[in-house]
Amino acid sequence: MTVSAASDTDILVELREQVLEQGRGATPEQVLELLRLPDERLERLLELAHDVRMRWCGPEVEVEGIISLKTGGCPEDCHFCSQSGLFASPVRSAWLDIPMLVEAAKQTAKTGATEFCIVAAVRGPDERLMTQVAAGIQAIKDEVDINIACSLGMLTQDQVDRLAAMGVHRYNHNLETARSYFPQVVTTHTWEERSETLRMVREAGMEVCCGGIVGMGESLEQRAEFAGELAALEPDEVPLNFLNPRPGTPFADQEVMSGSDALRTVAAFRLALPRTVLRFAGGREVTLGDLGARQGLLGGINAVIVGNYLTTLGRPAESDIDLLGELSMPVKALNETL
């Protein structure tokens, strides 16, 4: 279903006043209208999203690198993830040692990145992992001037407190999708359990990083619902991933979403979250390609993950940094993120 040209013009005019001028994010109902806009209106939507990003976030782009400290063997059944030990995917369990972690942080910092995220494929950290993370954070801090983020699954209050004491700047824990669609994506834990971790993270003073994956079979209504749920959470950062179907997972045969749908989603989420760091994350290469990276950065995105992801290849870091230079978008300096 699409709306008429007159109607979609009305929603863009309405949101230019509401979001750009007043700073009030689009509601889920308005996001749904945006997601239904026909392709011929996409350029105007992207222009509005870019104006909103520049007005409420500024021209700077935050650059981040990620590394998997513990890969594979996860006991959870997230249907998109090749790191689940429950699926016949080619990813096998492995650990990085501390010197490799430090070297990855050094290479990330050389790109101009201000954020380095340590990720582990677990339901939640056990004592071995917490000890390894503590040692890794200390080793990185001794040698690299960079903010450290973590993504270690669901946490207890004690673990939240310990990570905050270690100096973790930001904690990532994605809600992944709309609450109403979550049971179709994960059955081994609940949306509410993830939400509880985010509550504790915020109360401990760490920044909240929470996003998800679009294109997993959710309806447009559920995609709009998800945007509203993220807006209600008020996260500091939203990483926006696009499903890159992985062999051996339940979502292996899902169709990759179109580039126009991906760009519509980027712009709609920016209008729902006018002041939030909106980060290009996994799957943008298969949905958008090189041209899409440019269009996304001119359509609401103000942060990127550079280099490879956890189990899939990304764009070379130099390509993204060069693109930012071409677009006259400065990389956010470290002392401005502390």
N, C-alpha and C positions, 0 to 999 in steps of 0.2 A: 504493500500500500504506500502511495506517495501523496503528498499534499499538493495543492495547486500552487502555481507560481505566485499568485497574489498572496496566498496564505503564508508561503515560506518567506516572502519578503516581509510580511508583517512580523513573523517571529524574530527575524534578524534585526529589524528596526526596534522591536520591543526589547531585545536583549542588549542592543547597543546602549540603550538608555539605562537598563537595569544593571548590567554587569560592567560595561566599560565606564559609564559615568558615575554610577552609584556604588559599584563594587559588591553588589549582591549577586551571589551565584545563581545559575539556572537551576530550577527545580527539576525533579525527575520527569515531570510531565513535559516541561520545556525541552529537556534533553532528548526525550523520545521524539518530539517534533523534529529536532535537529538530525537525529539518526535516520529519520525518514525523508530528509530532503533529497531531491533528485540530483543527479550528478552535475547538471548545468548550474546548480546553485552552490556547488562545493567551493569554488574559488572565493565567493563572497563570504562564506562561512569561515574559511581559513584566514581570510584577511581580518575578520572581526576577532577571531581567536588570537591572532598575532598582536593586534592592537591591545587586547585585554592583557596579554602576557607582558607587553612593553609597559603598559600603564601601571600594572599592579606588582610586577616582579622585576622590571628593568631588563636591560639588554644582556646582562651577564648569563653565562651558561656554566652550570656546575658539572664537572667531569669526575667520573668515578671508575675505578677498576675493581673487579671482584675476583676472588680466588676460593677454590673449594679445599678446605682443610681436610674434610672427610667426605669422600665421594662414594656413592652407591651403598647398597645394603640397607636402605631405609626400610623400617617395618610398616610404614604407612602405605596406603593404596591410592594416592593422588593420581587420577587416571591419565594425566598429561605427562607424568614424570618418569623418565627412564632410569632414575636412581632408586626406584622402589625395588626392594628385594623380592617382592611378590610377583613381578612380571618377568617375562622371558626377554628382557632387553639386553643389549650387548655391554652395558655399563657394569663394571665390577668394582667391588669395594676396595678403597685405597686411602692412605693417609699421607699428608705432606709432613716433612720434618720442619723444624724451626728455621734452619738456614734457607730452605726453599721458600718459606713464607716471607722471610725478610727480603729475599731477592725479588720476589714478586711485588712487594710493597715498593722497593726501590725503583723497579721498572715502571710501576704505575705512576709514581711521583714524577718521573722523568717526562711523562706526557703532559704535565701540568695539572694532573688530577689533584683534587683536594681531599678525596674520600677513598678509602681502601676498605672493602667489605670482606670479612672472613665468614665463609658460609660452610655449614655442615649438613649433610643429608641424614637427619635424625628426627625422631618424634620430638625429642627434647634432649638436652645434654646430660650425659652421665658424669661422674666425677673425673674419669680419665679425660673426657673432652674439655671440661671446665679447666682442668690443670693445664692441658695443652694450649688452650686459648689464652690463659693468663700468662704463660711463658712466651707465647707468640706475641702478644700485645706488648709486653715489656721489651722484648728483643727489637720489635719494630720501633718503639718509641726511643730506644737507645740510638737508633741509626737513621731514622727517616722522619722528616717533618711532615706529617700527614694526619688527617683525622681518621680514626678507626671506627668502623661500623661492624656489627655482627648480625648474622642470621642463623640462629641455632635451634629453631623450632620453638615449641611451647615451653615456657619457663615456670619454675616455682618462684615464690616471693624471695627466697634466699638466693636463688640464682640471679634474679633481677638485681638485687642489692649488690651482689658480688661483681657483676658486670659493670654496674654504675661506678663502683669503687675502683675498678680497673681503668677507668677513664674512657669507656666506650661512649662515643659521641652520639651514635644513632643506632637504633635497633630495627631491623627489617623483619616483619612477620606479615605476610600477605593474607588478606581475607580471600583472595583468589577469584571470587565471583559473587554474584548476588546471593543473599541469604536463602532465597527461595530455590536457587539452582544448586547450591552447595552439595546436597545429598546425591546429586547426579555426578559429582566430581570426586568426592571423598566420602568413604563410609567408615573409616577407622577412627575418626575423631570428628568433632562438630565445629561449626562456625562459631558457636558460643565459646568454646574452649580457646580458639584463636583470639577472639575478642577480649577474653580475660587477660591473656598475656599482654596485649596492647595496653589495657588499662593500667596494669602494674608498671609497664615500661614508662608510660607518661608520668605516673605519680612518682617514679624514682628520678625524674629529671632528665632522662635521655630523650632525644628526639625520636619521634615515631615515623617510621617508614612503612607504609602499607599500601599495596596496590593489588594487582592480580593479572589475570590473563583473559583476553577477550578472544572470541572466535572458537569457543569450546562447545558450541551447539546451543548456547543460551539464546533466548529470543531477544529482539530489540527491547521489549518491555523490561526484561531482566537486566539487560545491559544498562538501561536507564536507571533501574532500581539500584544497581551496583554503584553508579555514579553518585546517587543520592546518599547511599550508606557511607561511602567514603567521605563525602562532604560533611555528613553529620559527625564523623569521627574527628575531623579537622587534623589530619596528619600533616607533618612537616614536609613529607615527600610522598609522592605516588609514583612508583615504577609501573609503567604501562607495557605489558608484554602482549604479544600476539602469538596464538598457538602455532608452534612449529611441530607438526605431528611426528612423534618419535616411534621408531620400530619397536614392536613388542609391547607397547602400552595399549590400554583400552581405547585411547583416542588416536591410534596410529592411522586410521582410515578417515579421520575427519578432514574435510576439505579446507584448504588454506583460505582465509578470508581475502576478499579482493582489496587492492590498494585503495580504491575509493572508499570502501567501508572502513578501512583502517584509519584513513585520514579524517573521515567524518567523526570517528570515535575520538581521535586525538583532540579535535577542535571542540567537540561536545564536552569532553571531560575538562578541558581548559575553562570553558564557560561555566561549568559547575563548580570549579575549584580555582577561582581567579588569582588567589594569592599563594597557591601551593607550588612547590617544586614538582614539576611534571616531567618524569624522566623516561626517555626512550630506553627500552630494555629489550629482552629477548624476542626474537621472531620478526623484528623489523626488516631484516635482510630478505627473508622469503616473501613477505607481504608487500614491501615497498621498494626494495633495491636502493641503488644510489640516488636516484631522482627523489624517491620518497624521503630519504634522510633530509634533503634540502627542503622539501615541501613541509615536512613535519616541524622542522626548526622555524619555518615561516608560518606555522599554523598552530602555535601554542606551546610547543615543547621548549623547556629551558634547562634541561639537564640530559646527559647521555652517559651510558656505560660504554667505555671504550675497550677495544680488544675483544677477546673471546668470552663466552659465557661459561656456565658450569659444565655442560656436556655438548654444547653446540658452538660452531664458529661464528664470530662476529666480524664486523668490518675492521680493517687495520686501524689502530689508534691514530696513526698519522693522517689517515683519510678524513676522520672526523675532525681532528684538530685543524687540518688545512681548510676544510669546509667552513669551520667557524671563522677562520681568518677571511675567507672570501666573502662571508656574509657580514663582516664587521661586527661579530659578536664576541666580546672578550670573555676569556675563561675566568671564572670567578677565582679570586686570589684566596689563599688559605687564611690569611688574617682577617678576611671578611666573613668567614664561615664559623669562626670560633665563638 
